[in-house]
Amino acid sequence: MNRTTAVAVALLCVLPAAAQAPAASDADVFALALHRRVAGGANVMTSPYSLRQALGMAYVGAAGQTRAEMARVLGAGPAFESDEKERRKSLEAANGPATLKVANALFLKEGYALLPLFIQTVRESFAADVFVRKFGPEAVAEINAWARKATNGKIPAILGELAEDDRAVLLNAVYFKGSWVTAFPKEKAGSVKRGRRSSGGPFPETFHPTKGKPFPVELMSVHESFAYAEAPGWQAVRLPYKGGRLAMIAVLPAADSSMASFRENLDAPVWRSLRSELLMPRQGLVAIPRFTFAETYEMKAPLGQLGMNLPFDRVRADFSKMSKPGDVREELYISKVVQKTFVAVDEEGTEAAAVTSVLMGVRGASMRRDEPFRFVANRPFLFVIEEVRSGTILFIGEVHDPR
């Protein structure tokens, strides 16, 4: 593997259907609030963008208090559909030297009708492919094949089975693979290659995890000029990918602090302020571990903690802008939201992916800039992969154990 890869798949299942959160104003509000609910003391990576896309398609079909509740949590304004369409264009423009692919799909059970306007909206605003299938093992296999293809094989399956009451599956996939503008040398510091001494290279360190005893780890390192910022309690550095439109921001809490306390205070204003500090390039050392992990998240509980409860209520959910079956037993609600993610980081770049599925069913700081900085990630750290111009958080995670 010679690049950074990140992948996310979101699955939303919709079935016939049988506390409110504070208002959210933008996508990063949702992204950071979700991260605070999902993260703990272990490796974690979610794609808030993937989840927002999958839930956004369901939001288009929501009405009444269900729609209002989803809007508060997702940060969906009056122009949500057009805003997401423009955000998607910005992400498509970022697909160049670094690979960034976003895909949406709707799988509908044969014989169950959705409103034509809803179908038109998910096609036009979300560029979703629509498939009508008999729900059974063959449909499950096709959905998993879609996820596998959309993530270059990094998410081999998103769905195990379809329940008898499932009527629709809303899917989003995000796949990213990018090479660093400045790669981490693979040779030991001071070694010679093609007549030049490498600037950096791997070196041994002791990693101090959130849980358990410290352990030896080899860190990748590079001496170069990066956008860097620091404040009491944290350091941050932006590591750009080739093409300049995508970057990883790594944030290291201070040694006398903890990831938990930093995370607890990481809301949208704090994040925006941190990003705004990452402007001036500065010479320094960046040392981070290689890491690879894959995770699966059931999102119903964290979304409920954020205040999204009505969409999951089989009695009170209102998706009447999606379907009007005429039989209360065939009215829709969200039965399950699942996200699977994958990330791998090495000397040359990053690969990441996510798939989110939504199943719907029916009832039945100041610093001296002349001094070189040292960013040595020998303890848990936060990472964000973003589209630089829009600030869209594609992936957000924490490394607590790089082994």
N, C-alpha and C positions, 0 to 999 in steps of 0.2 A: 504494500500500500504506500503510495508516494504522495498522497495529498490528504488534507483534512476532509472528512466526509461526515455529514449530519443528515439524518433522515427522520421524518415524522409521518405517521399515518394516523388519521383521526377517523373513528367509526361512530356514527350516530344511528341508532335504530329507532324507528318510529312505529308505535303500536296504536290501535284504536284506544281512546282514553276512557276511562270510566268517568315569614319574617323578612322582610325586605332588607336590602343592602344599601349602603350609601351610594349616591349617584356616581357613576363612572363617566369620565369625560373623554377618554381616548383609549386607543389600543394598549398603550404602555401601562395605563392604570390597571387594566384587566390582567396584563402579562405579569406584572409584579405582585398583584394581589393573589393571583393563582399560584405563583411560585412560593409565596409565604405559606400557603395552605398545603402544598405538596411536599416541599423540601423538609428534610430532617437531618439526621446525623449520618446519612449514607449518600453514595453517589446518586445524582439525580439529573435528568435532563428532560424537559418538556418543550413542546413547540406551541406557545400560546397563539401564534399566527394560524397554525393548522387547526387548532381547536376552535378559534374564532371564526374561521372559514366554514367549518362543518356546522357549528351552531348557528352561524349567520344564515345559512340556507334554511334551517328550521325557523329562525326568527322571521324570515320573509313570510312564512305561512302562519305565524302566530297572530293572535288578536286579543283585545281586551287586556286584562290584568296579566295574562301570560306574556303578552308582548311587552308590556311595561316592565315587568320583572326582568325579562331577558335584556331589554335595552339598558337598564341600570347596571347590570353586571357586565355586559359586553362593552359598555360605553358606546352604544349605537345611537347616533343622532338622527335627525329627520332625513338627512341625505345619506343614510348608511349604505344603500346599494350603490349609489354613484361614487361615494368615497372609497368603497372597497374595490370598485372597478378601476379607479385611478391608482390606488395602491398597488393593484395587481400589475398595471402597466409599468409602474416604477420598478417593480421586481423583475418583470420581463426584460426591461432595459438593462438590468444588472447582470443578466445572463450573457457572459462573454468569455473572457479567459477563465473565469470561475464558472462552474456549472450550477445553475439554480433553476429547478423545475418545480412548478406548482400545478397540481391537477385536482379537479373536483368531479364527483360522479354521484348520480342518483340511480339506485337500483330499486325498481318498483315491482311489487308482486302482481303478476298477471291477474286481471279481473278486478283490481282495485283502482278506482279512478281518482286522480288528483286534478285540481282546478287548472284549466289551461293557462291562466295568468301566472300561477305559481310556477308551472313548468317553464313558461317563457322567461320569467325573471331569473330562475337559477341558471338557465342557459345563457342569457345575455349578460347578467351582472356577475355571475360566478364562473362563466365558461364551462359549465358542468355538462358532461355527457350523461344522457338519460337512457337507461336500459330497462325494458319490461321483460321479466323472466318468471317462470314457474319457480316458486321458492322451495328449495330442497337441497340435497347434497351438490347437485350440479351448479346451482346458483352460488353456493358457498365457495365452491372451487373457482368459479369465475371471479367472484369478488376478491378472493385471495390472489388470484393471478393478476388482477388489476393492481392491487397493492404492491405486489412483487415487481411488476414492470415499472410502476411509477417511482419506485425507490431503488431501481437498479439492483434488485435482489436483496437489499439490506433488511427489508421487512418482508419475510417470506409468507406470512399469513397474518391476517387481522381478525378473522372470524372463525369460530369453531363450529357453530351451527346456527340455524335460523329457527326461532320458535314458531309454533303454530299461529300465534297472534301477530307476528311481525308482518308489516305491510310495506315498509320502505327502509332503505339503508342509505344514509347520506355519508359520503366519503370525501376526505381531503388527504392529499399526500404532498409533502414537501421534501425535496431532495437537494442536497448541496454538496459540492465537492470543489475545493479550492486549494491552490498552492500559495504559500506565503510569498509576499514580495521579497522578504528577506528570510531565506531558509535557515534553519538551525544546522550548523556544521555537524557532520556525522563523525569527524575525526576528533580525537582527544585534543584538548587545548594545547597549542604549541606545536602540533604535528605539521608536517609540510606536505602540500599537495600542489603539483604543477608549479613548484618554485615559490609558492606563497604560504605563509603561516596562516592557519585558520583563526578566525576571530571568534573564539568561543569553542563550543564542542561539549560533549557529554562529560559530566563529572559526578562523583559519588556524593550523596547527601544523606541526611537522616530526616525522614518524613514523620511529622507529628500528627497523627490522625485525630479525629474527633473522639473516637472510641478506641480503646486498646493501647498497646505499647508502641512506642516509636519503632520504625523499621528502616533498614537501608533502602535507598532508591537512587536510580541514576537520573539526573536531570539533564534535559537538553538546554543548551545555553547559547546565546549570541550577544556580542557587543555591537551595538548599532544605534542609530538615531530613531526614536519612536516618539509618538505623542504620549506624554506621561503626565500624571498628576498625582498629588498626594495631599492628604489632610490628616488631622488627628484621627486615628482609628483605621486608616486604610491607605493603600496605594493602588493605582490603576494604570494600565498601559493598553494602547490600541495596537493590535497586530493586523495590518492590512493584508488582504489577499490580492493576487494579481488581477488587474483590471480596475482596482481602486474603489469599486462600488460596494464591496462587502468586506467586513472586518470582524475580528474577534476582540472584544474588550475583556480583559482579565482583571479581576479585582481581588486584592489580597488584604484581608483584615490584619490589623496590627498584631504582633506576637503576643501582646498583653491583653488582647481582646478575644473574640470568638466569632465563628461564622454565624452562630445562632443570634447573637446580639446585633451583628451587622445586618443580617437578614430582616430582623424584626423592625428595623428602622428604614428599610429600603422600600420607600414608596416612590410614586412617580416624580414628585418635586425633587427628591434627593437624587434619583437617577438622572433627571434632566440636568441638574446642577453638576453632577459628576461628569456627564458627557460633555458639557460646555467647557469643562476645564481641560479636556483632551484636545488641545489646539496646537500648542507650541511643541515642535520636535525637540528632543533632548537626548544627548548621548547617554548610554547606560547599558547595564547588563540585564537581560531577561533570561530567567532560568525556570523552566516548567517541566513537569514530568510528561512522558508519553502516557496516554490513557485511552482505553477502549471499553465501552460498556453498552448494554442494551437493556431497556426497561419497558414495563407495561403498567399502565395506570388506569384504574377505574375512576372516572371523573365525576360521578354523581355526587359523592360525599363532599369533595372540595367545592364543587359548584354550589351545592346546598349551603355550605358554610358562607359562601359569598352572597347568598340570598336568592339563588335560582332554584326554587322548589316547585312552583306551579307546573312548569313544563313536564315534570316527572310524576305529577299527580293524575292517576288514571281516571279520576272522577271530575276534577276541576280544570284540567288542562284545556286550553282553547287554541286549536290549530285550524280554525274555520276558514282561514285564508289559504289553507293548503288543500283541505278536503271538506266537502259537505255531503256525507254519505246518506243522510236521511234516516239513519238507524243509529241511536245513541251507542249501541254496542260496537259500532264501527268507527267511532270518533277517535282521533289520534292523540297519543301522548308519547313522550320520549321514555323508552324503556331502559336504555343503556347508552353510555358514552364511554368509549375505550380509546386510549391512545397508546401506540407503541413507538418507541424511539430507539435510535442507534447513533453512536458517535465514536469516532476514532481520530486521534490527534497524534501526529509524529513530526519528525524533523522537517518534512517538506510541505505539510499542510493539514487539512481537516476534511473529513467526510462525515456527513450527518444526514439523518433522515427521520421522518415522522409520518405516521398515518393515524388519522383520527376517524373513528366511525361513530355515527349516531344512529341507533336503531329506533325506529318508531313503530309502535304497535297499537292495537285496539283494546277496548275495555274487556269483556269476558275478562481653596488653601494657599497659603504663602510658602515659598521655598526659594532656595538659591539655585537659579537655573544654570549657573556656570559649573556646578558640581555634577559629575556623573551619578546617575541613580543606580540603585541595585534592587531589582524585583526578583526575589528568589522564592519560588512557591514550594517551600518545604513544609507546608501545612495546608489545611483546606482552603480552597479559593473558589470564587464565583467566575463563571464565564458566560458571555453573551455573544451570539453570532447575529449581527445586524446588517440591514441594508442601510448604508451610511446616509444617503440623501434624505430618505423619508424617516430614518430612525426606527424602522419597523424591527421589532425583536422577533427574529425567526426562531431562535432556539435560546433557552436559558437553562443553566445547570450549575451544579457544584461538584467538585472533585474532593472527596473525603478520603479515598483510598485508591491510589493509582495502580495498585498491583493487579 
